[in-house]
Amino acid sequence: MASVLHLSLLLLGSLMVASAGNFHQDFDITWGDGRANILNNGQLLTLSLDKASGSGFQSKNEYLFGKIDMQLKLVPGNSAGTVTAYYLKSPGSTWDEIDFEFLGNLSGDPYTLHTNVFTNGKGDKEQQFHLWFDPTADFHTYSILWNPQRIVFSVDGTPIREFKNSESIGVAFPKNQPMRIYSSLWNADDWATRGGLVKTDWTHAPFTASYRNFNADACVWSNGKSSCASSSPSSPSSSSAWFSQELDSTSQERLKWVQKNYMIYNYCADAKRFPQGLPAECRTS
Ligand SMILES: *[C@@H]1O[C@H](CO)[C@@H](O)[C@H](O)[C@H]1NC(C)=O
């Protein structure tokens, strides 16, 4: 009897898992007065920006560690001045945050992918990249692997940045504060375009960015407890390899390739900015 009950709970569980990965179920639109929309039965989400306002959404769940994938298709054409932010963040004044930010550009000029990590409200860990493809032509997968040992930012499965837990040398690491997923599309032509040199061309508004195929293999935080499962029907909840995942040698090679060819800014190489010496985590690798 007990095992029959167990089995039916399992089935119920897998049904719930299979229906996840739906924007209606996983996200709330929080900003933009009709400029953010969930379409196609929850399979597509679009954000738009016009002169009056941008728009944004946030996850219903808070997560404490996970492997979180989202496909984005960025604002095409002349997107200079627009910023599409996609990030994890905890609340409060000593928040933790893991950032992807896509800075638009003039037609034909490359987007800048800006990344940062905040711990206890302190960031200053920027790395910026160009991409090896046009991020406006199609959807691409942007992933955050966040486990107790490391944070890995990946694009289409290629790691572009690894931020390791360096607590052993006194560097704080985000590991105690559950975070929500946020995304917004907004105007930042006062700073995003080479210090505000290029202004947003509003004749091309509204600007639109699209999202699909959200997947979180993550630990969901609720009522002071964490429960780790998968929202993907294709990967059973028992697979939590991400929790101790490290970069294998192929991934390390890919990471080096990106950093050599596509990294355009690295705070760890910006000695002028840190006259007292580079941050400790920069000196180890
Ligand atoms: C826009 O493209 C120019 C030319 O390649 C580049 O120097 C600049 O960094 C880009 N700006 C942004 C915000 O990505």
The ligand as a Gaussian input file, in Angstrom:
#p B3LYP/6-31G(d) Opt

LIG

0 1
 C       29.714000      49.180000     -30.605000
 O       30.561000      48.831000     -31.640000
 C       31.806000      49.538000     -31.609000
 C       32.543000      49.235000     -32.892000
 O       32.878000      47.850000     -32.979000
 C       32.554000      49.116000     -30.352000
 O       33.780000      49.805000     -30.272000
 C       31.708000      49.436000     -29.133000
 O       32.340000      48.921000     -27.975000
 C       30.332000      48.835000     -29.246000
 N       29.512000      49.386000     -28.182000
 C       28.780000      48.647000     -27.397000
 C       27.968000      49.366000     -26.387000
 O       28.750000      47.452000     -27.474000

